[in-house]
């Protein structure tokens, strides 16, 4: 499986400069006090990984991969592991930069807020991964992009409708007791949802013909 991971990393190696440029922009904007774009960087990582599906399809990689021992299982597992590694690496680098910028400008660092922000960003990025990958394996990259757009648009509309009939402040107040367990619950939820997403993707890929 290590070979599958190396393959994906090599495929996006030339695009690492995009992340590097965005990190530089983030640092400059941070020191200038402009808009915080830290949340964009992990999402860019996912987009780079999604591009590997297109490369695989163009080079008929799947037809070769399924001939290898445990090729189908390792191929899917490698996609998830590589993406997770990339997301966490970029998130950690961004967090360290955020701490340095905060200390330079204010001579103080709110570690609790910083960790909360990083955890929230990772959670949001992982959600994209959880929904997107099964759709890609089922529909292909192009159709999956359309599908995720429709899904997000539908969630926004549904959320707007529900907000008219639900007292969101009342719900938030009732869930305030979970605040102290945030850093435990979120990673646990991420692990569970990632596992479910992986199993769905694997099941789809195992049945797919090339």
C-alpha positions, 0 to 999 in steps of 0.5 A: 500500500505504501507504493499507492501512497507514494504514487498519489504524492508524486502525482500532486508533487508539482502542485505543492507550490500552490500550497506554498504560495498560499502559505506565503499569502496567508503569512503576509495577510496575517501580518497585515491584519487582513482576512484570515484564509487559513481555512482555505488551505486544507480544502485546497489539499483535498482538491489536489487529491481529487485531481489524482482521480482524473490522472488515474482515469487518464492513465488507466491506473485502475485497470493495472491496480486491480491486478495487484494483490489486494489492489482494489482495497489498497488503492482506496485505502491509500487515497484516504490515508494520503488525503488525511496526511495532507490535510493534517500536515497543512493544518498543523503548518497553518496552526503553527504560523497562526501562533507565530503571527498572533504572538508577533502581533499581540505578544500573546497566544490563545492556544484554546482558540487556536486549537478550536479553530484548527479542529473546526477546519479539519472537521469541515475539510474531512466532511468534504472528503467523507462525502466526495470520495464515495461519490467519485468512486460511484459517479466519476470525478466530473459527475461527483463535482456536480453532485456535491454542488447540488447536495451543498446547495440543497443543504443550504436551502433546507437549512434556510427553511429550517432556520425559520421554524427552529430556535437555533439559540435554544438548541445551542444553549441546550448543547452548551454542556458539550463545549468541554468535550469538543476536542474529544467528540470532534476527532471521534466523530471524524474517525467514525465518519471516515471509516463509514465513508471508506467502507462505502467507497471500498464496497463501490470500488470492489464491484466496479468493472474496468 
